[in-house]
Structure formats: structure tokens, C-alpha cells
Amino acid sequence: MRGLLMLAFLTCAANSAPAQRVGDRIDATEGKLVAVHERSITVRNDQGTRTFRISADTKIWRGDFVDLHQLRPGDDLGVRFRASDRGGEATAVDIDANLDRWDGDITKVSGDRVEIEFTDKDGNPHGMKATVVFWDRTAFLVDASRSDLRPGAYLSVTGLVESRDVMRAWQVIGFRPPPNARPSRYR
């Protein structure tokens, strides 16, 4: 799942990347944040540990755009960085913290949150449930709105993972109404 997010992240980033300086290249990695310093972060993954400089132009997303010191050790990070061919120094361009995509069938709706049962790529339930919280900045990138969210509907969202079973939704990227349901605009 995180691989799909990284692919989407790289695709979007490639289309919006500023011009590169000669001798520099843009690359990306994922890993766990192990330390936050005054002007850098240290990230660990299967390839090892690497420190990334933070510049005034570095964009950091952790549920919203945030300051460097709102990152926490243990955060799952996706880092797009500029690596210098001259010395191997890496400067972070974009950082996404605790970003994930969750897919599932809605089992319960309560105010600003829905409970979903996770499904696999074929729509089969996993038996695990989680809560998706909607806020005023949740964007619906599909032909649906909050009033369409009801039990039996399929939902796919990206957002900030606040705990292992709670996500704050940033974007609704997939929706299918329950079988035999009429869209809310016709009620």
C-alpha cells in the first residue's frame, strides 16, 4: 500500500518539481524518523540511516503543512530530496509524515467519523476495522459528499494516520454507494 502511495507521491512531485541545478538529482525514500535536529532530520530504513538537511523551501505535511519541530520520532516518512552529485549531501524537498491510504466498506456512521472494515484489492473484507475522521478540509475528489457516506458504501481515503486504527481524512479518492442506494441529491 505504501508503495502505491510513494508512486503517486513521486508522480505528483515530478510534475511540480522546480528546475534542478546542474549536478543535482531528485530522489525519494521512505523510513522511520529517528531524530529531529535544528535544521535536519535523520531517517532509518532497510538501506540504513540518512540525514536530510531542511531548507526554508522544504514542505512538510503531517495532516496539514507544519513546521519541522512538529515531526515526531517514530513517524513514518516519505521524503523527496535533492542529492548533490558533488558531495552526496541530501536536502529534503518534500516530507510526508504518517500518510497512508485506507480502503474499506463503511460499517457505521457517527457525526464526523465513519467506521470502515478494511478490504483487499478484490473487495474481500479483512475482518479489521478502523475509524476515519472527516474535518472541514477533507476534499472529496469523487462524485460524493459527506451525506452519501452510509453503511454498505465503499470508501477509499488518504490522510494522516493518528493511531493504528484512526485516520484523519485528507482526501476521499474512491467511493461506491451501497447496492440499490440512491444518491443524496435525489432524496
N, C-alpha and C positions, 0 to 999 in steps of 0.2 A: 504494500500500500504506500509506504513512504517513498518507494522507488518511483511510483506513478506521480506522486506529488513533486519529487525532485525533477522529473522530466517536464512537468507542467511549469514548474518554477524556472527551469533553465530556458524553456521556450519563450515564456513571457519576458524573462530577463534579457534574452538575446535580442528581442525586438525593441527593447527600451534602453539598451546599454549605451552609455556615452562613448564617444570616439576614444579608442585606445591610444596610448602613447606608443611610439615605436619601441619595440623590445619588450613590451608588456603583453600579457595574455590574461584572459578572463577564464577562471576555472571555478568549480564548485565542489563542496564536500558536505558530509553530514557527520554528526557526532554529538557527544555529551559535553556540555560546558563544565570544565573543571575549575576555572578561575576567571575572575573579572579583575582587571588591573585598571590603572588610571586612564590609559589610552590604548588598551589592548585586551584581548580575551584569549584564553587557552582552551582548545577543544581536543578531545581524545576520541579516536575511533579504532577500528581494526588495523589501520595502517600506521597508527602511532599517535603522538601528541604534537600539535602545531599551535603556534601563537600567531594571531592575526592582529595587525595594527588597526585602530579605529580612527577614521578621519572625520572631519566636520561634514563630509558628504555621505558618510555611511548611513544607510537607512536600516533601522531596527524595528521589527514587528514582533510584538508579543501580545496579541489580542487587539492591538492598536499600535500606532507608531509611538515608540517610547525612547527614553534616554538609556544610555549604556548601563547605568547602575540599577536598572530595573530587571536586568537579566539575573538569573539565579543559578548557582552551581547545581548541576543535575538536569538543567533544561536540555531538551532535545533540540539541536540546532541544525538548520540548513544554512550554509554560508557560501555566498558567491563572492569571489575575491579576485583581486588583480595581483598577479605574481610577476615580479620583476625578473627578467632574464639576467639582469646584471648582478643580482646578489641573492635571489631566491626569496627576498622579503615579500610577505603577503599582506595586502591591505584589504580589509573587508569592504565590499561594495554594498551588499545587502545581507541582512541576517534575519531569518525567520525562526522564532522560538516556539516550540511546542505546537507546531502546525500539523494538522492531520486531516484526513478525510474519513468520515464515517458514513456508512450506508446501512439502511435497515428499514424495517416496517414499523410504523407508528403503532404502539400498543395503548398509549394513554396520552391525553392532552390535558394540561392543567395550567391555566394562565399563560405565562411567558415561556413555558417549557413543555417539551414532549418527551415521552419515554419511547425509545426505539429498541427493537430486537435486531441485533446485527444479522446481516445476511451475507452469503458468499456471492461470488460473481454470477452464479446461476440463480440467485434469489432464494436459496435454501437457508432457513434460519440456523444460527449457531447455538441458540439457547442462552446467549449472554445478552443482558440488557444494559442500557446506559441512558443518561438524560442529556438532552440538547436544550440549551437555554438560548432564547432569542432576545435580542436587545434592540434598541432603536436604530442601530447602524447595521443590522443584518440585511444584506442585499439579496433579493430574490432574483436570480439570473435565469429563471424559468417562468413559464406561464402559470403562476400560482401566487397566493398570498397567505398570510397567517390564517385567514378564515378558512382556507382549504385544508389545513392540517387537521386530520382526524384519524381515529384508529382504522387500520387497514391500509392506509396510504403508504407508499414507498417514499423515502426521503434520503437524499444524499447531500451532505453538508461538508464544508471545510471551516475550520475555526481553531480557536485556542483550546487545547486540552488542559483543563484546570485540575483534573484528577483522573484516575484510571477509568472512572465511569461518568464524568461530567465534561461537556464541551460547551464553550460559548461560541455560537454560530456566527461566522463572519459572512459566509455566502451559502445560499441554497443553490446547488448546482444540478440537482436532479429531483424530480417529483413525478409521481404517478398516483392519481387518485385511487381510492379503494374501488374494487369492482362494483359496477352498477351505481356509481356516485355521480351526481350532477354537480358541475362546477358551481361555486358560490355565487357567481354573477347571474345565475339563472334562478336562484332561490327567491 
